[in-house]
Amino acid sequence: AGAGAQKDRVVTEEEWLQKWETGNIGFHKEHGHPLLQKHLDVLLNGRSGLRIFFPLCGKAVEMKWLLDMGHSVVGVEVSEQALKEFFAEHSLPYCEEPVPGILGAKKLQSTSGNISLYCCSIYDLSSSVVGKFDAVWDRGALVAVNPRDRQRYVSLMITLMEKNSSYLLVTVSYDPNKHKGPPFYVPESEIKSLFG
């Protein structure tokens, strides 16, 4: 069966919110992701002052690292709790505002202005709302979206990327017959066909 074993699996927004509420966030890496440290030069490619996108960002500490290096960061996440915890844990003051054109969405932006975190579904975003990005750190996003939404997710990501964007993707490798996910198993062949 392979990846087909998971193709109909759906994790609802409510289930993700519940994970945050109950602290069931084994996917959160307290000390940041070692693969970002290892491959940071690939992502930055010698460039400074980049706009970097974190899809399904949670409260990733890497957002703070990149801020401290002088980049600006935009993230999106359905859990407002996760976003508020991010600002609290890094003692960053922020303000909240609604997002024009997206019902119920909020933007939490640091008072310094160099980090904006959107609380909404990623599918509500578009380049007209968030602009385009020089780099994307996709750690746990492609592997978290419901398998049936993958094409939609990737199509959106492609519209958010500048011409010479770099996209760093972390996937997980395991036997999809033994785990129902998330994280879901996305084979390399599928990644190639999705991103083209």
Contacts in CASP RR format, 6 or more apart in sequence:
PFRMAT RR
TARGET T0000
AUTHOR 0000-0000-0000
METHOD contacts of the structure
MODEL  1
AGAGAQKDRVVTEEEWLQKWETGNIGFHKEHGHPLLQKHLDVLLNGRSGL
RIFFPLCGKAVEMKWLLDMGHSVVGVEVSEQALKEFFAEHSLPYCEEPVP
GILGAKKLQSTSGNISLYCCSIYDLSSSVVGKFDAVWDRGALVAVNPRDR
QRYVSLMITLMEKNSSYLLVTVSYDPNKHKGPPFYVPESEIKSLFG
1 176 0 8 1.000
1 177 0 8 1.000
2 175 0 8 1.000
2 176 0 8 1.000
2 177 0 8 1.000
2 185 0 8 1.000
3 147 0 8 1.000
3 176 0 8 1.000
3 184 0 8 1.000
3 185 0 8 1.000
3 186 0 8 1.000
3 187 0 8 1.000
3 190 0 8 1.000
4 147 0 8 1.000
4 176 0 8 1.000
5 176 0 8 1.000
5 177 0 8 1.000
5 180 0 8 1.000
6 147 0 8 1.000
6 176 0 8 1.000
6 180 0 8 1.000
6 181 0 8 1.000
6 184 0 8 1.000
6 185 0 8 1.000
7 147 0 8 1.000
7 148 0 8 1.000
8 147 0 8 1.000
8 148 0 8 1.000
9 146 0 8 1.000
9 147 0 8 1.000
9 180 0 8 1.000
9 181 0 8 1.000
9 184 0 8 1.000
10 146 0 8 1.000
10 148 0 8 1.000
11 144 0 8 1.000
11 146 0 8 1.000
11 181 0 8 1.000
11 182 0 8 1.000
13 78 0 8 1.000
13 121 0 8 1.000
16 78 0 8 1.000
16 79 0 8 1.000
17 78 0 8 1.000
17 79 0 8 1.000
17 81 0 8 1.000
18 24 0 8 1.000
19 25 0 8 1.000
20 79 0 8 1.000
20 81 0 8 1.000
20 82 0 8 1.000
21 81 0 8 1.000
27 140 0 8 1.000
27 144 0 8 1.000
27 183 0 8 1.000
28 58 0 8 1.000
28 59 0 8 1.000
28 60 0 8 1.000
29 60 0 8 1.000
29 61 0 8 1.000
30 61 0 8 1.000
31 61 0 8 1.000
32 60 0 8 1.000
32 61 0 8 1.000
32 62 0 8 1.000
32 65 0 8 1.000
33 60 0 8 1.000
33 62 0 8 1.000
33 139 0 8 1.000
33 170 0 8 1.000
35 139 0 8 1.000
35 168 0 8 1.000
35 170 0 8 1.000
36 43 0 8 1.000
36 62 0 8 1.000
36 65 0 8 1.000
36 137 0 8 1.000
36 139 0 8 1.000
36 168 0 8 1.000
39 168 0 8 1.000
42 166 0 8 1.000
42 168 0 8 1.000
43 52 0 8 1.000
43 135 0 8 1.000
43 137 0 8 1.000
43 166 0 8 1.000
43 168 0 8 1.000
44 50 0 8 1.000
44 71 0 8 1.000
44 135 0 8 1.000
44 166 0 8 1.000
45 135 0 8 1.000
45 166 0 8 1.000
47 134 0 8 1.000
48 69 0 8 1.000
48 70 0 8 1.000
48 71 0 8 1.000
49 70 0 8 1.000
49 71 0 8 1.000
49 72 0 8 1.000
50 71 0 8 1.000
50 72 0 8 1.000
50 133 0 8 1.000
50 134 0 8 1.000
50 135 0 8 1.000
51 71 0 8 1.000
51 72 0 8 1.000
51 73 0 8 1.000
51 74 0 8 1.000
51 131 0 8 1.000
51 132 0 8 1.000
51 133 0 8 1.000
51 134 0 8 1.000
51 135 0 8 1.000
52 66 0 8 1.000
52 71 0 8 1.000
52 72 0 8 1.000
52 73 0 8 1.000
52 74 0 8 1.000
52 133 0 8 1.000
52 134 0 8 1.000
52 135 0 8 1.000
52 136 0 8 1.000
52 137 0 8 1.000
53 73 0 8 1.000
53 74 0 8 1.000
53 75 0 8 1.000
53 130 0 8 1.000
53 133 0 8 1.000
53 135 0 8 1.000
53 136 0 8 1.000
53 137 0 8 1.000
53 160 0 8 1.000
54 60 0 8 1.000
54 62 0 8 1.000
54 63 0 8 1.000
54 73 0 8 1.000
54 74 0 8 1.000
54 75 0 8 1.000
54 76 0 8 1.000
54 136 0 8 1.000
54 137 0 8 1.000
55 75 0 8 1.000
55 76 0 8 1.000
55 122 0 8 1.000
55 136 0 8 1.000
55 138 0 8 1.000
55 141 0 8 1.000
55 153 0 8 1.000
55 157 0 8 1.000
56 76 0 8 1.000
56 77 0 8 1.000
56 122 0 8 1.000
56 140 0 8 1.000
56 141 0 8 1.000
56 144 0 8 1.000
56 145 0 8 1.000
57 63 0 8 1.000
57 75 0 8 1.000
57 76 0 8 1.000
57 77 0 8 1.000
57 82 0 8 1.000
57 83 0 8 1.000
57 86 0 8 1.000
57 117 0 8 1.000
58 77 0 8 1.000
58 79 0 8 1.000
58 82 0 8 1.000
58 83 0 8 1.000
58 86 0 8 1.000
59 82 0 8 1.000
59 83 0 8 1.000
59 85 0 8 1.000
59 86 0 8 1.000
59 89 0 8 1.000
60 86 0 8 1.000
60 139 0 8 1.000
61 90 0 8 1.000
62 137 0 8 1.000
62 139 0 8 1.000
63 73 0 8 1.000
63 75 0 8 1.000
63 86 0 8 1.000
63 115 0 8 1.000
64 86 0 8 1.000
64 90 0 8 1.000
64 92 0 8 1.000
66 73 0 8 1.000
66 137 0 8 1.000
67 73 0 8 1.000
67 110 0 8 1.000
67 114 0 8 1.000
67 115 0 8 1.000
70 114 0 8 1.000
71 114 0 8 1.000
72 113 0 8 1.000
72 114 0 8 1.000
72 115 0 8 1.000
73 114 0 8 1.000
73 115 0 8 1.000
73 116 0 8 1.000
74 115 0 8 1.000
74 116 0 8 1.000
74 117 0 8 1.000
74 118 0 8 1.000
74 130 0 8 1.000
74 133 0 8 1.000
75 116 0 8 1.000
75 117 0 8 1.000
75 118 0 8 1.000
76 117 0 8 1.000
76 118 0 8 1.000
76 119 0 8 1.000
76 120 0 8 1.000
76 122 0 8 1.000
76 125 0 8 1.000
76 130 0 8 1.000
77 83 0 8 1.000
77 117 0 8 1.000
77 118 0 8 1.000
77 119 0 8 1.000
78 119 0 8 1.000
78 120 0 8 1.000
78 121 0 8 1.000
79 119 0 8 1.000
80 106 0 8 1.000
80 108 0 8 1.000
80 119 0 8 1.000
83 108 0 8 1.000
83 117 0 8 1.000
83 119 0 8 1.000
84 108 0 8 1.000
86 92 0 8 1.000
86 117 0 8 1.000
87 93 0 8 1.000
87 94 0 8 1.000
87 108 0 8 1.000
87 110 0 8 1.000
92 110 0 8 1.000
92 111 0 8 1.000
92 112 0 8 1.000
92 115 0 8 1.000
93 110 0 8 1.000
93 111 0 8 1.000
94 108 0 8 1.000
94 109 0 8 1.000
94 110 0 8 1.000
94 111 0 8 1.000
95 108 0 8 1.000
95 109 0 8 1.000
95 111 0 8 1.000
96 106 0 8 1.000
96 107 0 8 1.000
96 108 0 8 1.000
96 109 0 8 1.000
97 106 0 8 1.000
97 107 0 8 1.000
97 109 0 8 1.000
98 104 0 8 1.000
98 105 0 8 1.000
98 106 0 8 1.000
98 107 0 8 1.000
99 105 0 8 1.000
99 106 0 8 1.000
99 107 0 8 1.000
99 118 0 8 1.000
99 120 0 8 1.000
99 129 0 8 1.000
101 129 0 8 1.000
102 120 0 8 1.000
102 124 0 8 1.000
102 125 0 8 1.000
102 129 0 8 1.000
104 120 0 8 1.000
105 118 0 8 1.000
105 119 0 8 1.000
105 120 0 8 1.000
105 124 0 8 1.000
106 118 0 8 1.000
106 119 0 8 1.000
106 120 0 8 1.000
107 116 0 8 1.000
107 117 0 8 1.000
107 118 0 8 1.000
107 119 0 8 1.000
108 116 0 8 1.000
108 117 0 8 1.000
108 118 0 8 1.000
108 119 0 8 1.000
109 115 0 8 1.000
109 116 0 8 1.000
109 117 0 8 1.000
110 116 0 8 1.000
116 130 0 8 1.000
118 125 0 8 1.000
118 129 0 8 1.000
118 130 0 8 1.000
122 141 0 8 1.000
122 145 0 8 1.000
122 153 0 8 1.000
122 156 0 8 1.000
123 149 0 8 1.000
123 152 0 8 1.000
123 153 0 8 1.000
123 156 0 8 1.000
125 156 0 8 1.000
125 160 0 8 1.000
126 156 0 8 1.000
126 159 0 8 1.000
127 159 0 8 1.000
127 160 0 8 1.000
130 160 0 8 1.000
131 160 0 8 1.000
132 160 0 8 1.000
132 161 0 8 1.000
132 162 0 8 1.000
132 165 0 8 1.000
133 160 0 8 1.000
133 161 0 8 1.000
133 162 0 8 1.000
133 165 0 8 1.000
134 162 0 8 1.000
134 164 0 8 1.000
134 165 0 8 1.000
134 166 0 8 1.000
135 165 0 8 1.000
135 166 0 8 1.000
135 167 0 8 1.000
135 168 0 8 1.000
136 157 0 8 1.000
136 160 0 8 1.000
136 161 0 8 1.000
136 165 0 8 1.000
136 166 0 8 1.000
136 167 0 8 1.000
136 168 0 8 1.000
137 168 0 8 1.000
138 157 0 8 1.000
138 167 0 8 1.000
138 168 0 8 1.000
138 169 0 8 1.000
138 170 0 8 1.000
139 168 0 8 1.000
139 169 0 8 1.000
139 170 0 8 1.000
140 170 0 8 1.000
140 183 0 8 1.000
141 153 0 8 1.000
142 150 0 8 1.000
142 153 0 8 1.000
142 154 0 8 1.000
142 169 0 8 1.000
142 171 0 8 1.000
142 186 0 8 1.000
142 191 0 8 1.000
143 170 0 8 1.000
143 171 0 8 1.000
143 172 0 8 1.000
143 182 0 8 1.000
143 183 0 8 1.000
143 184 0 8 1.000
143 185 0 8 1.000
143 186 0 8 1.000
144 182 0 8 1.000
144 183 0 8 1.000
144 184 0 8 1.000
145 153 0 8 1.000
145 184 0 8 1.000
147 184 0 8 1.000
150 186 0 8 1.000
150 190 0 8 1.000
150 194 0 8 1.000
151 194 0 8 1.000
154 194 0 8 1.000
154 195 0 8 1.000
157 167 0 8 1.000
158 195 0 8 1.000
161 167 0 8 1.000
167 195 0 8 1.000
169 191 0 8 1.000
171 183 0 8 1.000
171 185 0 8 1.000
171 186 0 8 1.000
171 191 0 8 1.000
172 183 0 8 1.000
172 185 0 8 1.000
173 185 0 8 1.000
174 185 0 8 1.000
175 185 0 8 1.000
176 184 0 8 1.000
176 185 0 8 1.000
179 185 0 8 1.000
END
